Amino acid sequence: MLSKSQIKLINSLSQKKYRQKNGLFIAEGIKVIKELLNSNFELERLFSQADIFFTEKDKMQLLEDNELNKITKLSTSQTALALFKIPQKKIEINENFIVALDGVRDPGNLGTIIRLCDWFGVKQLLCSQDTVDCYNPKVIQATMGSIARVEVIYTNLKEELPSLKLPLFGTFMSGENVYESSLPSEGILVLGNEANGITDDIEQMITNKLSIPQFGNVKNTESLNVATATAIFLSEFKRR
């Protein structure tokens, strides 16, 4: 049975300040939890309505009917919820092709971008300090477990990007057509905020401005969602 203190703790982890204070984040659903259990993430506690997990039994707590509804962050609970420890080790940037996000705020977008990085073999994702927290429950859910294989690094992009000594590719409405561009195997692909794009400070560092051409006839069509754009750009880089 869930205790009041457990419910209070789990519900508090919806907020970044309490995730940081307790060093914990929430993962929900059998697939996501199993992916994390098979990774380097350390399990703190597992709550499940069914005895379907075969590891770390000492950290598993079976729940009674409807108890999961008291702690779920989803509109429909998904059998199990787990608490994992937020890694504290400093990650070294050592890849030759990296994605960087400049102020992406939507949890669903970040989660999808992490999943796309996993699909296209991008192992490290740089995020500006004002990008949404990757341990937000909605982000974790949207990754569908890919957070276990993509290292997300929060940093000062203005200071970090020049130090990496890789060509910088920025995504802009008025950039060079990505389908006609010469794309190398090494570099950093920078994507900006959903509403305002890449900030001026970062734009000044960009060595190659890229865009996705519009094929439709209606010129006032809204620009592409940042996660959708990420999929197109990564596909172009990787297929070359």
C-alpha angles and dihedrals in degrees: 000000000000115000123221090246091054092050091048093049095047094047091049091058090074085081122072095223092059092045088055093043094051098031091229139117135190128244123184134193132042097264096048093045094048091050090053093044088057093050136068092274113114118231117229101177137346124207118192140167090211134041095241102126119088101192134074095010090173089066096046124098121191114220131215121238114297094004091113089062089068093062108024119116092200129087087238119030117236109215096265143039126189137190117218130186118252107239113248100192120109112247119223115222105231109145125108095215117046138166117222126195120206108200103330104172108177115093093211091053094050092047091050092047090052088051090049091050089053092049094049095042098252104150101185130049120189117208131189115238091254094054113110115273111268089217093061105124091238091053093049090050093049092052090062089211098316089116084078092066105032120072110221113202123190113206147141099277093196090061100032104048098061091047092059092064094214127130111268119226115192127192115232138159090237100041130115116293105268091212091059098039128105104240122193127212091242128060148080121275110208122199125183143215118305094244106025106027123212116356120248094248092055094040090061089060096050113113096186125032114204134187140182109237119233114236098181122094097229105091096191093062111134115259118261121279110260093241091050090049090050090056092052095046094046091048090054094046094047099044092057 
